[in-house]
Amino acid sequence: MKHLMWLLEWVLKAAIFFTLFAFALNNQQDTVLHFFFGTQWRAPMVLVVLTAFTAGVAVGVLGMVPRWWTHRRAARKARTADTASSAATAVHAPNPPAALPPYGL
């Protein structure tokens, strides 16, 4: 079963790769982007699409960074409060449960 899933995963990856590769081969003609003040950029269409996709991913990640920091700070605060409370109960409990290692940090 594990081998079948591995094979299916690689077939899916290959299909996506060849689809994108065919898209790149079909869009090699030059295109012109006109910016402000009469400036322009002439490049292959696939490069323009790739640049737009990369810029969109970068803007999306930068938009999520403040929320990631907030969640990370809250997780750190909760972990410190949890270890402080478990340390306080460890004095009274004969065998405290083993602490799990931090996840994702």
N, C-alpha and C positions, 0 to 999 in steps of 0.2 A: 504494500500500500504506500509506504514511504517513497519507494522508487518511482511509482506511478505519479505521485504528486510532484516529485522533483522533475520528472520528464515533462509533465504538463506545464510546470512553471517555466521551463526553458523554451518550450514550444511557444508559449504566450509571449515571452520576451523576444524571441526571434521574430514573431509576427509583427510585434510593435516596431522593432528595429527596421525590418524590411519595408514596412509601411512608411515610416519616416524617411527612409533612404529613397524610396520611390518618389515621395513628395519633394525631396530636395533635388532629385534629378529632373523632375518635371517643371521646376520653378527656377531655372538658372538664368532666365532673361534679366537684363538690367532694368531696374526701376529707379525713378527719381523721386526723392522726398524733398518737398519745398518747405523750408523753415522761414522764420521771420527775417526781414531786412534783405530779402533776395538771396539768401544762402540756400544751397541745395546739397543733397547727398545722393550720389549715384552709386548703387550697389546691387548685387544679385538679390532677387526677391526672397530667396531662402535666408539670406543673411539679415535682411530687414525683419522678417518674421521672427527669426531666432533672437535678434536684438530686442524686439518688442516683448517677446515672451520672457526673456531674462530680466528686462526692466520691470515687468509686472510682478515677477516673483520677488525681486528685490524690494519693491514698494510694499508688497504684502508682508514679507518678513519684517521689514522695519516697522510696519504698522502693528505687528503683534508683539514686538519686543517689550513695550511697557507692561503689557498684561503678563507676559512670561516672568518678568522681574517681580511683579506683584505676587503671583502664585508661588514663585520660588521663595520669596521672603516669608510668606505665610506658612509654607511647608517647613521652612527652617525654624520659624518661631514655634510651630506646633511640635516639631521634633524635640526642641529644647525643653518645652514645657512637659512633654511626655517623659523625657529622661529625668527631669527634675522630680516629677511625681513618682516615677518608678524608683528613683534613688531614695526618696522619703519612705516609700513602703518597703524597701529592701531591708531597712533596719528592723522592721517588725516581722517580716515574712521570713521563714526559715529557708525556703528555696524559691527565689524569684524566677519567673520565666526568662528564657534567653532572649536577648534583644536581637531583632532582625537588622541586617546591614541596611544603610540608607539606599533608597532606590532612585536612580537617575541623577544623583549629584556626586 
